[in-house]
Amino acid sequence: MSYRPSSMLWGHLHYLQFGTPNPAKLAQFAYDAIQMTVKQEGEAWVCRAPGRVLVYSPGEPKTLLSAGYAVDDPAVLESLKGRLVAHGVTLEPAPLPYLFEEDAVAFRDPDGNHLCFGRPRERPPAAEGLPARLQHVVVASTDAERMTSFYTDVVGFRLSDRVLDDQGGLRTSFMRSDHEHHSLAVFKADSCRLDHHCYETTNWNLLRDWADHFSEAGFTLQWGPGRHGPGNNLFIFIHDPDDNWLEISAELEIVNEQRTPGVWPQAERTLNLWGRGHLRS
């Protein structure tokens, strides 16, 4: 096992909280499509399965209310808090205190997206159904450069790959908080918004099994099977009832810490080495 200092940001995506006009409907989708248990907590619905937690709260559709990253080491949280304060970032209360311990660190990025890093309070439920852990979330931004600098220079993510247009402008940045290629990505767009979120399963056979499950449950694949360029992962996508993009991925690249960040062209083949590219403006 490689050594890493306790000050280094090191964690994995633990929960996502979405706004929706109909939390119960989205919870039913999580039960049917993503094989999660569901429980109402006040006005919200909390959905759980091994490696993944979703919270659906009343709000505008297709909005990311909070993204939570699990951290094991309290020293990592203290270091993160120090960097945020030193850069003038306002700390906020954790939005879902039943998910993280009291030393959780919460804040907003330059686009107003809410992030929370903390130590999980609860053990994951017993394994049932197909495996797929919550792995990354992607947001669109009108200023991808500023967002990338904030997440790498202040929060402590490491840059894995960039996508540049023909003039050398940044179109996409893929950033990691552990050995996997990315747990967060930012795309340049004409508005600031949620793009998609992803669950990582183990291999090609399980990706096939997820596709079979979606078909049997009445959900149509919207994109894939395919293979992304950055990250080299296999993928399929479906839509939830609010038209959010949901990805199941497999075999995402494991990055050596000495690896130099890669550069990819803004081209269809970057999005999908096997065929058509979708999602991006």
Contacts in CASP RR format, 6 or more apart in sequence:
PFRMAT RR
TARGET T0000
AUTHOR 0000-0000-0000
METHOD contacts of the structure
MODEL  1
MSYRPSSMLWGHLHYLQFGTPNPAKLAQFAYDAIQMTVKQEGEAWVCRAP
GRVLVYSPGEPKTLLSAGYAVDDPAVLESLKGRLVAHGVTLEPAPLPYLF
EEDAVAFRDPDGNHLCFGRPRERPPAAEGLPARLQHVVVASTDAERMTSF
YTDVVGFRLSDRVLDDQGGLRTSFMRSDHEHHSLAVFKADSCRLDHHCYE
TTNWNLLRDWADHFSEAGFTLQWGPGRHGPGNNLFIFIHDPDDNWLEISA
ELEIVNEQRTPGVWPQAERTLNLWGRGHLRS
2 257 0 8 1.000
4 10 0 8 1.000
6 73 0 8 1.000
6 75 0 8 1.000
6 76 0 8 1.000
6 79 0 8 1.000
7 75 0 8 1.000
7 76 0 8 1.000
7 79 0 8 1.000
8 76 0 8 1.000
8 79 0 8 1.000
8 156 0 8 1.000
9 76 0 8 1.000
9 79 0 8 1.000
9 80 0 8 1.000
9 117 0 8 1.000
9 155 0 8 1.000
9 156 0 8 1.000
9 157 0 8 1.000
9 177 0 8 1.000
10 71 0 8 1.000
10 72 0 8 1.000
10 73 0 8 1.000
10 76 0 8 1.000
10 177 0 8 1.000
10 178 0 8 1.000
11 69 0 8 1.000
11 70 0 8 1.000
11 71 0 8 1.000
11 72 0 8 1.000
11 76 0 8 1.000
11 117 0 8 1.000
11 177 0 8 1.000
11 178 0 8 1.000
11 183 0 8 1.000
12 69 0 8 1.000
12 70 0 8 1.000
12 133 0 8 1.000
12 135 0 8 1.000
12 177 0 8 1.000
12 178 0 8 1.000
12 180 0 8 1.000
12 183 0 8 1.000
13 67 0 8 1.000
13 68 0 8 1.000
13 69 0 8 1.000
13 70 0 8 1.000
13 134 0 8 1.000
13 135 0 8 1.000
13 136 0 8 1.000
13 137 0 8 1.000
13 183 0 8 1.000
13 184 0 8 1.000
14 51 0 8 1.000
14 53 0 8 1.000
14 68 0 8 1.000
14 69 0 8 1.000
14 70 0 8 1.000
14 99 0 8 1.000
14 118 0 8 1.000
14 120 0 8 1.000
14 134 0 8 1.000
15 53 0 8 1.000
15 54 0 8 1.000
15 55 0 8 1.000
15 66 0 8 1.000
15 67 0 8 1.000
15 68 0 8 1.000
15 96 0 8 1.000
15 99 0 8 1.000
15 134 0 8 1.000
16 53 0 8 1.000
16 54 0 8 1.000
16 55 0 8 1.000
16 64 0 8 1.000
16 66 0 8 1.000
16 67 0 8 1.000
16 68 0 8 1.000
16 134 0 8 1.000
16 137 0 8 1.000
16 197 0 8 1.000
17 44 0 8 1.000
17 54 0 8 1.000
17 55 0 8 1.000
17 56 0 8 1.000
17 57 0 8 1.000
17 64 0 8 1.000
17 65 0 8 1.000
17 66 0 8 1.000
17 67 0 8 1.000
17 95 0 8 1.000
17 96 0 8 1.000
18 26 0 8 1.000
18 54 0 8 1.000
18 55 0 8 1.000
18 56 0 8 1.000
18 57 0 8 1.000
18 62 0 8 1.000
18 63 0 8 1.000
18 64 0 8 1.000
18 65 0 8 1.000
18 194 0 8 1.000
18 242 0 8 1.000
18 244 0 8 1.000
19 56 0 8 1.000
19 57 0 8 1.000
19 58 0 8 1.000
19 59 0 8 1.000
19 60 0 8 1.000
19 61 0 8 1.000
19 62 0 8 1.000
19 63 0 8 1.000
19 64 0 8 1.000
19 65 0 8 1.000
20 26 0 8 1.000
20 56 0 8 1.000
20 57 0 8 1.000
20 58 0 8 1.000
20 59 0 8 1.000
20 61 0 8 1.000
20 242 0 8 1.000
21 58 0 8 1.000
21 59 0 8 1.000
21 60 0 8 1.000
21 61 0 8 1.000
21 242 0 8 1.000
22 241 0 8 1.000
23 43 0 8 1.000
23 44 0 8 1.000
23 45 0 8 1.000
23 56 0 8 1.000
23 57 0 8 1.000
23 58 0 8 1.000
24 40 0 8 1.000
24 45 0 8 1.000
25 241 0 8 1.000
26 45 0 8 1.000
26 56 0 8 1.000
26 240 0 8 1.000
26 241 0 8 1.000
26 242 0 8 1.000
27 38 0 8 1.000
27 40 0 8 1.000
27 45 0 8 1.000
27 47 0 8 1.000
27 56 0 8 1.000
28 38 0 8 1.000
29 240 0 8 1.000
29 241 0 8 1.000
30 36 0 8 1.000
30 38 0 8 1.000
30 45 0 8 1.000
30 47 0 8 1.000
30 54 0 8 1.000
30 56 0 8 1.000
31 37 0 8 1.000
31 38 0 8 1.000
31 47 0 8 1.000
32 217 0 8 1.000
33 214 0 8 1.000
33 217 0 8 1.000
33 219 0 8 1.000
33 238 0 8 1.000
33 240 0 8 1.000
33 246 0 8 1.000
34 47 0 8 1.000
34 49 0 8 1.000
34 52 0 8 1.000
34 54 0 8 1.000
34 132 0 8 1.000
34 199 0 8 1.000
34 246 0 8 1.000
35 49 0 8 1.000
35 128 0 8 1.000
35 129 0 8 1.000
35 130 0 8 1.000
35 213 0 8 1.000
36 47 0 8 1.000
36 48 0 8 1.000
36 49 0 8 1.000
36 52 0 8 1.000
36 54 0 8 1.000
37 47 0 8 1.000
37 48 0 8 1.000
37 49 0 8 1.000
37 125 0 8 1.000
38 45 0 8 1.000
38 46 0 8 1.000
38 47 0 8 1.000
39 45 0 8 1.000
39 46 0 8 1.000
39 47 0 8 1.000
39 48 0 8 1.000
40 46 0 8 1.000
41 55 0 8 1.000
41 98 0 8 1.000
43 57 0 8 1.000
43 58 0 8 1.000
44 55 0 8 1.000
44 56 0 8 1.000
44 57 0 8 1.000
44 58 0 8 1.000
45 55 0 8 1.000
45 56 0 8 1.000
46 53 0 8 1.000
46 54 0 8 1.000
46 55 0 8 1.000
47 53 0 8 1.000
47 54 0 8 1.000
47 55 0 8 1.000
47 56 0 8 1.000
48 124 0 8 1.000
48 125 0 8 1.000
49 124 0 8 1.000
49 125 0 8 1.000
49 128 0 8 1.000
49 129 0 8 1.000
50 124 0 8 1.000
50 125 0 8 1.000
50 126 0 8 1.000
50 127 0 8 1.000
50 128 0 8 1.000
50 131 0 8 1.000
50 133 0 8 1.000
51 124 0 8 1.000
51 133 0 8 1.000
51 134 0 8 1.000
52 132 0 8 1.000
52 133 0 8 1.000
52 134 0 8 1.000
52 199 0 8 1.000
53 99 0 8 1.000
53 134 0 8 1.000
54 134 0 8 1.000
55 65 0 8 1.000
55 66 0 8 1.000
55 96 0 8 1.000
57 65 0 8 1.000
59 65 0 8 1.000
61 242 0 8 1.000
61 243 0 8 1.000
62 193 0 8 1.000
62 194 0 8 1.000
62 242 0 8 1.000
62 243 0 8 1.000
62 244 0 8 1.000
63 194 0 8 1.000
64 113 0 8 1.000
64 114 0 8 1.000
64 137 0 8 1.000
64 139 0 8 1.000
64 194 0 8 1.000
65 95 0 8 1.000
65 114 0 8 1.000
66 95 0 8 1.000
66 96 0 8 1.000
66 106 0 8 1.000
66 114 0 8 1.000
66 115 0 8 1.000
66 116 0 8 1.000
67 113 0 8 1.000
67 114 0 8 1.000
67 115 0 8 1.000
67 116 0 8 1.000
67 137 0 8 1.000
67 184 0 8 1.000
68 99 0 8 1.000
68 100 0 8 1.000
68 115 0 8 1.000
68 116 0 8 1.000
68 117 0 8 1.000
68 118 0 8 1.000
69 115 0 8 1.000
69 116 0 8 1.000
69 117 0 8 1.000
69 118 0 8 1.000
69 177 0 8 1.000
69 183 0 8 1.000
70 118 0 8 1.000
70 119 0 8 1.000
70 120 0 8 1.000
71 77 0 8 1.000
71 117 0 8 1.000
71 118 0 8 1.000
71 119 0 8 1.000
72 119 0 8 1.000
74 103 0 8 1.000
74 119 0 8 1.000
76 117 0 8 1.000
77 103 0 8 1.000
77 104 0 8 1.000
77 105 0 8 1.000
77 117 0 8 1.000
77 118 0 8 1.000
77 119 0 8 1.000
80 105 0 8 1.000
80 117 0 8 1.000
80 155 0 8 1.000
80 156 0 8 1.000
81 91 0 8 1.000
81 105 0 8 1.000
83 154 0 8 1.000
83 155 0 8 1.000
83 156 0 8 1.000
84 91 0 8 1.000
84 105 0 8 1.000
84 107 0 8 1.000
84 154 0 8 1.000
84 155 0 8 1.000
85 91 0 8 1.000
87 154 0 8 1.000
89 107 0 8 1.000
89 108 0 8 1.000
89 154 0 8 1.000
90 107 0 8 1.000
90 108 0 8 1.000
91 105 0 8 1.000
91 106 0 8 1.000
91 107 0 8 1.000
92 106 0 8 1.000
92 107 0 8 1.000
92 108 0 8 1.000
92 114 0 8 1.000
93 106 0 8 1.000
94 100 0 8 1.000
94 104 0 8 1.000
94 106 0 8 1.000
94 116 0 8 1.000
94 118 0 8 1.000
95 106 0 8 1.000
95 114 0 8 1.000
95 116 0 8 1.000
96 116 0 8 1.000
97 104 0 8 1.000
98 121 0 8 1.000
98 122 0 8 1.000
99 120 0 8 1.000
99 121 0 8 1.000
99 122 0 8 1.000
100 116 0 8 1.000
100 118 0 8 1.000
100 119 0 8 1.000
100 120 0 8 1.000
100 121 0 8 1.000
101 118 0 8 1.000
101 119 0 8 1.000
101 120 0 8 1.000
101 121 0 8 1.000
103 118 0 8 1.000
103 119 0 8 1.000
104 116 0 8 1.000
104 117 0 8 1.000
104 118 0 8 1.000
104 119 0 8 1.000
105 116 0 8 1.000
105 117 0 8 1.000
105 118 0 8 1.000
106 114 0 8 1.000
106 115 0 8 1.000
106 116 0 8 1.000
106 117 0 8 1.000
107 114 0 8 1.000
107 115 0 8 1.000
108 114 0 8 1.000
108 115 0 8 1.000
109 115 0 8 1.000
109 147 0 8 1.000
109 150 0 8 1.000
109 151 0 8 1.000
109 155 0 8 1.000
110 143 0 8 1.000
110 146 0 8 1.000
110 147 0 8 1.000
110 150 0 8 1.000
111 139 0 8 1.000
111 141 0 8 1.000
111 142 0 8 1.000
111 143 0 8 1.000
111 147 0 8 1.000
111 192 0 8 1.000
112 192 0 8 1.000
113 139 0 8 1.000
113 192 0 8 1.000
115 155 0 8 1.000
130 201 0 8 1.000
130 206 0 8 1.000
130 209 0 8 1.000
130 210 0 8 1.000
130 213 0 8 1.000
131 201 0 8 1.000
131 202 0 8 1.000
131 206 0 8 1.000
132 199 0 8 1.000
132 200 0 8 1.000
132 201 0 8 1.000
132 206 0 8 1.000
132 210 0 8 1.000
132 248 0 8 1.000
133 199 0 8 1.000
133 200 0 8 1.000
134 197 0 8 1.000
134 198 0 8 1.000
134 199 0 8 1.000
135 180 0 8 1.000
135 183 0 8 1.000
135 198 0 8 1.000
135 199 0 8 1.000
135 200 0 8 1.000
135 249 0 8 1.000
135 252 0 8 1.000
136 182 0 8 1.000
136 183 0 8 1.000
136 184 0 8 1.000
136 185 0 8 1.000
136 197 0 8 1.000
136 198 0 8 1.000
137 183 0 8 1.000
137 184 0 8 1.000
137 194 0 8 1.000
137 196 0 8 1.000
137 197 0 8 1.000
137 198 0 8 1.000
138 184 0 8 1.000
138 185 0 8 1.000
138 186 0 8 1.000
138 187 0 8 1.000
138 194 0 8 1.000
138 195 0 8 1.000
138 196 0 8 1.000
138 197 0 8 1.000
138 198 0 8 1.000
139 147 0 8 1.000
139 185 0 8 1.000
139 186 0 8 1.000
139 187 0 8 1.000
139 192 0 8 1.000
139 193 0 8 1.000
139 194 0 8 1.000
139 195 0 8 1.000
140 186 0 8 1.000
140 187 0 8 1.000
140 188 0 8 1.000
140 189 0 8 1.000
140 191 0 8 1.000
140 192 0 8 1.000
140 193 0 8 1.000
140 194 0 8 1.000
140 195 0 8 1.000
141 147 0 8 1.000
141 186 0 8 1.000
141 187 0 8 1.000
141 188 0 8 1.000
141 189 0 8 1.000
141 192 0 8 1.000
142 188 0 8 1.000
142 189 0 8 1.000
142 190 0 8 1.000
142 191 0 8 1.000
142 192 0 8 1.000
143 188 0 8 1.000
144 170 0 8 1.000
144 171 0 8 1.000
144 172 0 8 1.000
144 173 0 8 1.000
144 186 0 8 1.000
144 187 0 8 1.000
144 188 0 8 1.000
145 170 0 8 1.000
147 173 0 8 1.000
147 186 0 8 1.000
148 159 0 8 1.000
148 170 0 8 1.000
148 173 0 8 1.000
148 175 0 8 1.000
148 186 0 8 1.000
151 157 0 8 1.000
151 175 0 8 1.000
151 184 0 8 1.000
151 186 0 8 1.000
152 158 0 8 1.000
152 159 0 8 1.000
152 175 0 8 1.000
156 177 0 8 1.000
157 175 0 8 1.000
157 176 0 8 1.000
157 177 0 8 1.000
157 183 0 8 1.000
157 184 0 8 1.000
158 175 0 8 1.000
158 176 0 8 1.000
158 177 0 8 1.000
158 257 0 8 1.000
159 173 0 8 1.000
159 174 0 8 1.000
159 175 0 8 1.000
159 261 0 8 1.000
160 174 0 8 1.000
160 175 0 8 1.000
160 176 0 8 1.000
160 181 0 8 1.000
160 182 0 8 1.000
160 230 0 8 1.000
160 231 0 8 1.000
160 253 0 8 1.000
160 255 0 8 1.000
160 259 0 8 1.000
160 261 0 8 1.000
160 262 0 8 1.000
161 172 0 8 1.000
161 173 0 8 1.000
161 174 0 8 1.000
161 181 0 8 1.000
161 182 0 8 1.000
161 230 0 8 1.000
161 231 0 8 1.000
161 261 0 8 1.000
161 262 0 8 1.000
161 263 0 8 1.000
161 264 0 8 1.000
162 170 0 8 1.000
162 172 0 8 1.000
162 173 0 8 1.000
162 174 0 8 1.000
162 261 0 8 1.000
162 262 0 8 1.000
162 263 0 8 1.000
162 264 0 8 1.000
163 170 0 8 1.000
163 171 0 8 1.000
163 172 0 8 1.000
163 173 0 8 1.000
163 230 0 8 1.000
163 263 0 8 1.000
163 264 0 8 1.000
163 265 0 8 1.000
163 266 0 8 1.000
163 270 0 8 1.000
164 170 0 8 1.000
164 171 0 8 1.000
164 263 0 8 1.000
164 264 0 8 1.000
164 265 0 8 1.000
164 266 0 8 1.000
165 171 0 8 1.000
165 266 0 8 1.000
166 265 0 8 1.000
166 266 0 8 1.000
170 188 0 8 1.000
171 187 0 8 1.000
171 188 0 8 1.000
171 266 0 8 1.000
171 280 0 8 1.000
172 185 0 8 1.000
172 186 0 8 1.000
172 187 0 8 1.000
172 188 0 8 1.000
172 230 0 8 1.000
172 264 0 8 1.000
172 266 0 8 1.000
172 280 0 8 1.000
173 185 0 8 1.000
173 186 0 8 1.000
174 181 0 8 1.000
174 182 0 8 1.000
174 185 0 8 1.000
174 230 0 8 1.000
174 231 0 8 1.000
175 182 0 8 1.000
175 183 0 8 1.000
175 184 0 8 1.000
175 185 0 8 1.000
175 186 0 8 1.000
176 182 0 8 1.000
176 183 0 8 1.000
176 184 0 8 1.000
176 255 0 8 1.000
177 183 0 8 1.000
177 184 0 8 1.000
179 254 0 8 1.000
179 255 0 8 1.000
179 257 0 8 1.000
180 200 0 8 1.000
180 252 0 8 1.000
180 253 0 8 1.000
180 254 0 8 1.000
180 255 0 8 1.000
181 230 0 8 1.000
181 231 0 8 1.000
181 232 0 8 1.000
181 233 0 8 1.000
181 252 0 8 1.000
181 253 0 8 1.000
181 254 0 8 1.000
181 255 0 8 1.000
182 230 0 8 1.000
182 231 0 8 1.000
182 252 0 8 1.000
185 195 0 8 1.000
187 195 0 8 1.000
187 280 0 8 1.000
189 195 0 8 1.000
189 280 0 8 1.000
189 281 0 8 1.000
190 281 0 8 1.000
194 244 0 8 1.000
195 245 0 8 1.000
195 279 0 8 1.000
196 237 0 8 1.000
196 244 0 8 1.000
196 245 0 8 1.000
196 246 0 8 1.000
196 247 0 8 1.000
196 279 0 8 1.000
197 244 0 8 1.000
197 245 0 8 1.000
197 246 0 8 1.000
197 247 0 8 1.000
198 235 0 8 1.000
198 246 0 8 1.000
198 247 0 8 1.000
198 248 0 8 1.000
198 249 0 8 1.000
199 246 0 8 1.000
199 247 0 8 1.000
199 248 0 8 1.000
199 249 0 8 1.000
200 233 0 8 1.000
200 249 0 8 1.000
200 250 0 8 1.000
200 252 0 8 1.000
201 207 0 8 1.000
201 210 0 8 1.000
201 248 0 8 1.000
201 249 0 8 1.000
201 250 0 8 1.000
202 250 0 8 1.000
203 250 0 8 1.000
203 251 0 8 1.000
204 234 0 8 1.000
204 250 0 8 1.000
204 251 0 8 1.000
206 250 0 8 1.000
207 225 0 8 1.000
207 234 0 8 1.000
207 235 0 8 1.000
207 236 0 8 1.000
207 248 0 8 1.000
207 249 0 8 1.000
207 250 0 8 1.000
210 236 0 8 1.000
210 248 0 8 1.000
211 221 0 8 1.000
211 225 0 8 1.000
211 236 0 8 1.000
211 248 0 8 1.000
214 220 0 8 1.000
214 221 0 8 1.000
214 236 0 8 1.000
214 238 0 8 1.000
215 221 0 8 1.000
219 238 0 8 1.000
219 239 0 8 1.000
220 238 0 8 1.000
221 236 0 8 1.000
221 237 0 8 1.000
221 238 0 8 1.000
222 237 0 8 1.000
222 238 0 8 1.000
222 239 0 8 1.000
222 245 0 8 1.000
222 278 0 8 1.000
223 235 0 8 1.000
223 236 0 8 1.000
223 237 0 8 1.000
223 276 0 8 1.000
223 277 0 8 1.000
223 278 0 8 1.000
223 279 0 8 1.000
224 235 0 8 1.000
224 236 0 8 1.000
224 237 0 8 1.000
224 272 0 8 1.000
225 234 0 8 1.000
225 235 0 8 1.000
225 236 0 8 1.000
225 274 0 8 1.000
226 234 0 8 1.000
226 235 0 8 1.000
226 236 0 8 1.000
226 272 0 8 1.000
226 273 0 8 1.000
226 274 0 8 1.000
226 275 0 8 1.000
227 233 0 8 1.000
227 234 0 8 1.000
227 235 0 8 1.000
227 272 0 8 1.000
227 273 0 8 1.000
227 274 0 8 1.000
228 235 0 8 1.000
228 270 0 8 1.000
228 271 0 8 1.000
228 272 0 8 1.000
228 273 0 8 1.000
229 264 0 8 1.000
229 269 0 8 1.000
229 270 0 8 1.000
229 271 0 8 1.000
229 272 0 8 1.000
229 273 0 8 1.000
230 262 0 8 1.000
230 264 0 8 1.000
230 270 0 8 1.000
231 252 0 8 1.000
231 253 0 8 1.000
232 251 0 8 1.000
232 252 0 8 1.000
232 253 0 8 1.000
233 249 0 8 1.000
233 250 0 8 1.000
233 251 0 8 1.000
233 252 0 8 1.000
233 253 0 8 1.000
234 249 0 8 1.000
234 250 0 8 1.000
234 251 0 8 1.000
235 247 0 8 1.000
235 248 0 8 1.000
235 249 0 8 1.000
235 250 0 8 1.000
236 247 0 8 1.000
236 248 0 8 1.000
237 245 0 8 1.000
237 246 0 8 1.000
237 247 0 8 1.000
237 248 0 8 1.000
237 278 0 8 1.000
237 279 0 8 1.000
238 246 0 8 1.000
239 245 0 8 1.000
239 246 0 8 1.000
240 246 0 8 1.000
245 279 0 8 1.000
264 270 0 8 1.000
268 275 0 8 1.000
268 276 0 8 1.000
268 277 0 8 1.000
269 275 0 8 1.000
271 277 0 8 1.000
271 278 0 8 1.000
271 279 0 8 1.000
271 280 0 8 1.000
272 278 0 8 1.000
END
